[in-house]
Amino acid sequence: MTQGYDPIRVMIVDDSSVIRRAVTDALSTDPGISVVGTASNGKIALQRILQWNPEVLILDLEMPESDGFELLRILRVDFPKIRTIMFSSATQKGASQTIEALSLGASDYVAKPTGTHPGGYSEAVKQVAAELVPKVKQFRPLPAGTKTFQKQGKPIEELTVERALRSVNQSFGIVAIGISTGGPAALSRFIPELSKNFPVPIVIVQHMPPVFTRMLAERLNQGGAIRVVEGADGMALEPGTAYIAPGNYHMIVRQREGKTFLAMNQDSPVNYCRPSVDILFQSVAEVYGGEALGIIMTGMGQDGLSGVRAMKARGAVIFAQDQASSVVWGMPSFVVREGLADCVLPLEQMRAAIEGCVQKGVRR
């Protein structure tokens, strides 16, 4: 057990006894995690949640009687503080289901190993542990009395949308968003709500593997006023369109002969991530300088910090999501603690802040 912390209480919900045993063995390798119990479907899980009071659920989607989707809808209303990690297949169907689950409020996901592991059961357990343990531990609650929302010993002020807009006195040509854990649900809360005449392009890095990013773009595109697509090499940037970086590719912005377009590469991961927020933000800084609005949102780690520094050095405006509305306040916290955020906002104010800021200062 990590000093100062109680183990994180985890419950595993999967109809396969083999999977339940493998995940239990994987999580039991870390003393900071306690598997309090298992359930074979959502109906049984609901009964045992009251009994075991888990903080994190490892949840399968396809189960008899009561599946993962049904359980997620109930959790969102009755147990909103429980974090859920989807444990689903990496197939196209599995990716589509996982994106739906994440949009319903699931916190994160891990793909199940496919087929028989060449190293046998013990190696399969090690693989699951390597993927799953960090995902569980990112939800570790801070000890009582810990103060995180501070800079140099003083609380950091969270500006209202109105005050944030009063501080903006420049024009904009692009919005760049970096986001990770909790991202699909957060993006679904405001991207489809942006106005049809949104005057600049939006570029987004959401940490996800291939297939998942395309599914996310398709889901966000449904019913929204603006167009949302997965970015592709050579794609021209257009106003009123959001471009999501494809999984396993860095996405950058380039300019040639007065035209701005996307480029992709498979250079080494940055901050263990490909796509990387840092890579995108640094390219935005080079092309747009101070005529850019950077948004850093919920997610584990510090990807985006270096990119935000580059954008701020060129005079860009930076918004950060606040701690209370973030699933994991990692990426925004690094930006806030360095004093790089011009505005710290809850998720429910993000759309109005972005829209108002950009509409006020459209690039002339």
C-alpha positions as CSV (number, residue, x, y, z in Angstrom):
1,M,0.0,0.0,0.0
2,T,1.3,3.5,-0.9
3,Q,2.1,5.5,2.2
4,G,-0.8,7.8,3.2
5,Y,-3.4,6.1,1.0
6,D,-5.8,3.3,1.4
7,P,-6.0,0.7,-1.4
8,I,-8.4,1.6,-4.2
9,R,-11.4,-0.6,-4.0
10,V,-12.2,-2.3,-7.3
11,M,-15.0,-4.6,-8.4
12,I,-14.8,-6.6,-11.7
13,V,-18.0,-7.1,-13.7
14,D,-17.7,-9.7,-16.5
15,D,-19.7,-12.7,-17.5
16,S,-16.5,-14.7,-18.2
17,S,-15.1,-16.5,-15.1
18,V,-11.7,-16.7,-16.9
19,I,-11.6,-12.9,-17.4
20,R,-12.7,-12.3,-13.8
21,R,-9.9,-14.4,-12.5
22,A,-7.3,-13.0,-14.9
23,V,-8.2,-9.4,-14.0
24,T,-8.2,-10.2,-10.3
25,D,-4.8,-11.7,-10.6
26,A,-3.5,-8.7,-12.6
27,L,-4.8,-6.1,-10.2
28,S,-3.6,-8.1,-7.1
29,T,0.0,-7.5,-8.2
30,D,-0.3,-4.0,-6.9
31,P,-0.6,-3.4,-3.2
32,G,-2.4,-0.1,-3.8
33,I,-5.4,-1.9,-5.3
34,S,-7.9,-4.1,-3.5
35,V,-10.3,-6.3,-5.5
36,V,-13.3,-6.3,-3.2
37,G,-15.4,-8.6,-5.4
38,T,-16.7,-9.7,-8.8
39,A,-20.1,-10.0,-10.5
40,S,-21.1,-11.8,-13.7
41,N,-23.7,-9.2,-14.9
42,G,-25.0,-5.7,-14.2
43,K,-27.9,-6.9,-12.1
44,I,-25.7,-8.7,-9.6
45,A,-23.2,-5.8,-9.7
46,L,-25.8,-3.4,-8.5
47,Q,-26.6,-5.5,-5.5
48,R,-22.9,-5.9,-4.6
49,I,-22.1,-2.2,-5.1
50,L,-24.2,-1.4,-2.0
51,Q,-22.4,-4.2,-0.1
52,W,-18.8,-3.6,-1.2
53,N,-18.7,0.2,-1.9
54,P,-16.2,0.0,-4.8
55,E,-14.5,3.1,-6.1
56,V,-13.7,1.7,-9.5
57,L,-15.5,-0.9,-11.7
58,I,-13.8,-2.9,-14.4
59,L,-16.8,-3.4,-16.7
60,D,-17.5,-5.7,-19.7
61,L,-20.2,-4.5,-22.1
62,E,-21.8,-7.7,-23.4
63,M,-23.3,-9.7,-20.5
64,P,-26.6,-11.6,-20.1
65,E,-29.6,-10.3,-18.2
66,S,-28.2,-6.8,-17.6
67,D,-25.3,-5.5,-19.8
68,G,-22.7,-2.8,-19.3
69,F,-24.7,-0.1,-21.0
70,E,-27.7,-0.6,-18.7
71,L,-25.4,-0.5,-15.7
72,L,-23.6,2.7,-16.9
73,R,-26.9,4.5,-17.2
74,I,-27.9,3.6,-13.6
75,L,-24.4,4.4,-12.3
76,R,-24.5,7.9,-13.8
77,V,-27.7,8.7,-11.8
78,D,-27.3,6.7,-8.6
79,F,-23.5,6.3,-8.1
80,P,-21.9,9.2,-10.0
81,K,-18.7,9.1,-8.0
82,I,-17.8,5.5,-9.1
83,R,-15.3,5.5,-11.9
84,T,-15.7,2.8,-14.6
85,I,-13.1,1.3,-16.9
86,M,-14.4,-0.5,-19.9
87,F,-12.7,-3.8,-20.6
88,S,-13.8,-4.7,-24.1
89,S,-12.5,-6.1,-27.4
90,A,-10.3,-4.1,-29.8
91,T,-12.5,-5.1,-32.8
92,Q,-14.4,-2.5,-34.8
93,K,-17.6,-3.5,-33.0
94,G,-15.8,-3.3,-29.7
95,A,-14.5,0.1,-30.5
96,S,-17.9,1.4,-31.5
97,Q,-19.4,0.0,-28.2
98,T,-16.6,1.5,-26.2
99,I,-17.1,5.0,-27.7
100,E,-20.8,4.8,-26.9
101,A,-19.9,3.7,-23.3
102,L,-17.4,6.5,-22.9
103,S,-19.9,9.0,-24.2
104,L,-22.4,7.7,-21.6
105,G,-19.9,8.5,-18.8
106,A,-17.5,5.6,-18.6
107,S,-14.1,7.0,-17.4
108,D,-11.6,5.0,-19.4
109,Y,-11.1,1.7,-21.3
110,V,-8.6,-1.1,-21.8
111,A,-8.7,-3.5,-24.7
112,K,-9.0,-7.2,-23.9
113,P,-6.1,-9.4,-25.1
114,T,-7.0,-11.1,-28.4
115,G,-6.6,-14.8,-28.8
116,T,-4.3,-17.0,-26.8
117,H,-1.2,-15.3,-25.4
118,P,2.0,-16.9,-26.7
119,G,3.5,-16.7,-23.2
120,G,0.6,-18.5,-21.5
121,Y,-1.7,-17.4,-18.7
122,S,1.0,-15.7,-16.5
123,E,2.2,-13.5,-19.4
124,A,-1.3,-12.6,-20.3
125,V,-1.9,-11.5,-16.7
126,K,1.3,-9.4,-16.8
127,Q,0.1,-7.7,-20.0
128,V,-3.3,-6.9,-18.5
129,A,-1.6,-5.6,-15.3
130,A,0.6,-3.3,-17.3
131,E,-2.4,-1.8,-19.1
132,L,-4.9,-1.8,-16.3
133,V,-3.1,-0.9,-13.1
134,P,-2.1,2.6,-14.2
135,K,-5.6,3.2,-15.4
136,V,-7.0,2.2,-12.0
137,K,-4.5,4.2,-10.0
138,Q,-5.2,7.4,-11.9
139,F,-8.4,7.6,-10.0
140,R,-6.8,7.5,-6.6
141,P,-8.5,10.1,-4.4
142,L,-6.2,12.6,-2.7
143,P,-5.8,12.4,1.1
144,A,-8.1,14.6,3.1
145,G,-6.8,18.1,3.5
146,T,-4.6,18.0,0.4
147,K,-4.7,21.3,-1.5
148,T,-3.9,20.9,-5.2
149,F,-5.5,24.0,-6.8
150,Q,-2.8,26.4,-5.8
151,K,0.0,28.4,-7.3
152,Q,2.9,29.5,-5.0
153,G,0.7,28.8,-2.0
154,K,-2.2,30.9,-3.1
155,P,-5.6,29.6,-4.5
156,I,-5.9,30.1,-8.3
157,E,-8.9,32.1,-9.3
158,E,-11.4,30.5,-11.6
159,L,-12.7,33.2,-13.9
160,T,-16.2,33.3,-15.1
161,V,-16.9,33.3,-18.9
162,E,-17.7,37.0,-18.8
163,R,-14.5,38.0,-17.1
164,A,-12.5,35.7,-19.4
165,L,-14.0,37.3,-22.4
166,R,-13.2,40.8,-21.1
167,S,-9.6,39.8,-21.0
168,V,-9.4,38.8,-24.6
169,N,-8.3,41.5,-27.0
170,Q,-6.9,39.6,-30.0
171,S,-8.1,37.8,-33.1
172,F,-8.1,34.0,-33.6
173,G,-7.6,31.7,-36.5
174,I,-7.8,28.3,-34.8
175,V,-8.8,26.4,-31.6
176,A,-6.6,23.6,-30.4
177,I,-7.8,21.1,-27.8
178,G,-5.8,18.5,-25.9
179,I,-7.7,15.9,-23.9
180,S,-7.3,12.3,-22.6
181,T,-9.1,10.3,-19.8
182,G,-12.7,11.3,-19.7
183,G,-12.4,13.0,-23.0
184,P,-15.2,11.4,-25.1
185,A,-17.8,12.3,-22.6
186,A,-16.4,15.8,-22.1
187,L,-16.2,16.5,-25.9
188,S,-19.7,15.2,-26.4
189,R,-20.9,17.8,-23.9
190,F,-19.8,20.8,-26.0
191,I,-18.5,20.1,-29.4
192,P,-21.9,19.2,-31.0
193,E,-23.3,22.3,-29.3
194,L,-21.0,24.8,-31.1
195,S,-22.8,27.0,-33.6
196,K,-23.1,26.1,-37.2
197,N,-21.2,29.3,-38.2
198,F,-18.3,28.6,-35.9
199,P,-15.7,30.8,-37.7
200,V,-12.4,28.9,-37.3
201,P,-11.2,25.3,-37.5
202,I,-10.8,23.1,-34.4
203,V,-7.9,20.6,-34.1
204,I,-8.1,17.9,-31.3
205,V,-5.8,15.4,-29.9
206,Q,-7.7,12.8,-27.9
207,H,-5.4,10.0,-26.6
208,M,-6.9,6.9,-28.3
209,P,-5.7,4.1,-30.6
210,P,-6.6,3.5,-34.2
211,V,-10.3,2.8,-35.0
212,F,-11.4,4.5,-31.8
213,T,-10.6,8.0,-33.0
214,R,-12.6,7.4,-36.2
215,M,-15.5,6.1,-34.2
216,L,-15.3,9.1,-31.9
217,A,-15.3,11.5,-34.8
218,E,-18.3,9.8,-36.3
219,R,-20.2,9.9,-33.0
220,L,-19.5,13.6,-32.4
221,N,-20.5,14.4,-35.9
222,Q,-24.0,12.9,-35.4
223,G,-26.5,15.6,-34.7
224,G,-24.1,18.4,-34.2
225,A,-24.0,21.7,-36.0
226,I,-20.4,21.6,-36.9
227,R,-18.6,18.9,-38.9
228,V,-16.3,16.5,-37.0
229,V,-13.9,14.3,-38.9
230,E,-10.8,12.2,-38.3
231,G,-7.8,14.1,-39.6
232,A,-5.9,12.9,-42.6
233,D,-2.6,13.8,-44.3
234,G,-3.0,16.8,-46.6
235,M,-6.5,17.7,-45.4
236,A,-7.2,21.5,-45.7
237,L,-8.4,23.2,-42.5
238,E,-11.8,24.8,-42.9
239,P,-13.9,27.0,-40.5
240,G,-16.7,25.2,-38.7
241,T,-14.9,21.8,-38.8
242,A,-13.3,19.8,-36.0
243,Y,-10.4,17.5,-36.9
244,I,-9.5,14.6,-34.5
245,A,-6.0,13.2,-34.7
246,P,-6.0,9.6,-35.9
247,G,-4.8,7.0,-33.4
248,N,-1.1,6.1,-33.7
249,Y,-0.3,9.2,-35.7
250,H,1.0,12.6,-34.6
251,M,-1.1,15.4,-36.2
252,I,0.5,18.7,-37.0
253,V,-0.6,21.9,-38.7
254,R,1.3,23.2,-41.7
255,Q,1.0,26.3,-43.9
256,R,2.1,26.6,-47.6
257,E,1.2,29.3,-50.1
258,G,-1.2,30.9,-47.7
259,K,-3.2,27.6,-47.2
260,T,-3.3,25.7,-43.9
261,F,-3.5,21.9,-43.9
262,L,-2.8,18.9,-41.7
263,A,0.1,16.6,-41.8
264,M,0.6,13.2,-40.1
265,N,3.7,11.3,-39.0
266,Q,4.7,8.3,-36.9
267,D,7.7,9.9,-35.2
268,S,8.4,8.5,-31.7
269,P,5.7,8.9,-29.1
270,V,6.0,12.0,-26.9
271,N,5.0,11.6,-23.2
272,Y,4.3,8.0,-24.2
273,C,1.6,9.3,-26.5
274,R,1.0,9.2,-30.2
275,P,-0.9,11.3,-31.1
276,S,0.6,13.9,-28.7
277,V,-0.9,17.1,-27.6
278,D,2.6,18.7,-27.3
279,I,3.3,18.0,-31.0
280,L,0.0,19.5,-32.2
281,F,0.2,22.5,-30.0
282,Q,3.8,23.3,-31.0
283,S,2.8,23.2,-34.6
284,V,-0.1,25.5,-33.9
285,A,2.2,28.0,-32.2
286,E,4.5,28.0,-35.2
287,V,1.7,28.6,-37.8
288,Y,-0.7,30.8,-35.9
289,G,1.4,32.5,-33.2
290,G,-0.8,34.5,-30.9
291,E,-3.9,34.0,-33.1
292,A,-4.7,30.7,-31.4
293,L,-6.9,29.5,-28.5
294,G,-5.5,26.4,-26.7
295,I,-7.8,24.3,-24.5
296,I,-6.2,21.7,-22.1
297,M,-8.7,19.3,-20.6
298,T,-9.2,16.2,-18.4
299,G,-6.5,13.6,-18.6
300,M,-3.7,11.8,-16.9
301,G,-0.1,12.9,-17.2
302,Q,1.4,16.1,-18.5
303,D,1.1,15.8,-22.3
304,G,0.3,19.3,-23.5
305,L,2.4,21.3,-21.0
306,S,5.4,21.8,-23.4
307,G,3.0,22.7,-26.2
308,V,1.1,25.2,-24.1
309,R,4.4,26.8,-23.2
310,A,5.2,27.2,-26.9
311,M,1.7,28.7,-27.6
312,K,2.0,31.1,-24.6
313,A,5.4,32.2,-25.8
314,R,3.8,33.3,-29.1
315,G,0.9,35.2,-27.2
316,A,-1.8,32.6,-27.5
317,V,-4.8,32.4,-25.1
318,I,-5.0,29.2,-22.9
319,F,-8.1,27.8,-21.2
320,A,-7.9,24.9,-18.7
321,Q,-10.6,22.7,-17.4
322,D,-11.1,22.9,-13.7
323,Q,-10.5,20.1,-11.2
324,A,-14.0,19.5,-10.1
325,S,-15.3,18.7,-13.6
326,S,-12.3,16.7,-14.7
327,V,-12.3,12.9,-14.5
328,V,-8.6,13.1,-13.9
329,W,-7.0,16.5,-13.2
330,G,-3.6,15.7,-14.5
331,M,-3.0,17.5,-17.8
332,P,-4.8,20.7,-16.8
333,S,-3.1,20.8,-13.4
334,F,0.4,21.0,-14.8
335,V,-0.6,24.0,-17.0
336,V,-2.5,25.7,-14.1
337,R,0.3,25.3,-11.6
338,E,2.8,26.9,-14.0
339,G,0.5,29.9,-14.3
340,L,0.0,29.3,-18.0
341,A,-3.8,29.3,-18.0
342,D,-5.6,32.5,-18.8
343,C,-8.8,31.0,-17.6
344,V,-9.8,27.9,-15.5
345,L,-13.3,26.9,-16.3
346,P,-15.8,24.0,-15.4
347,L,-16.8,21.8,-18.3
348,E,-20.3,23.3,-18.4
349,Q,-18.9,26.7,-19.2
350,M,-16.4,25.6,-21.9
351,R,-18.7,25.9,-24.9
352,A,-19.8,29.4,-24.0
353,A,-16.2,30.5,-23.3
354,I,-14.8,29.0,-26.6
355,E,-17.6,30.4,-28.7
356,G,-17.6,33.8,-27.1
357,C,-13.8,34.1,-27.2
358,V,-13.5,33.2,-30.9
359,Q,-16.6,35.1,-32.1
360,K,-15.3,38.2,-30.3
361,G,-11.9,37.9,-32.0
362,V,-12.2,36.3,-35.3
363,R,-9.0,36.5,-37.4
364,R,-9.3,39.6,-39.6
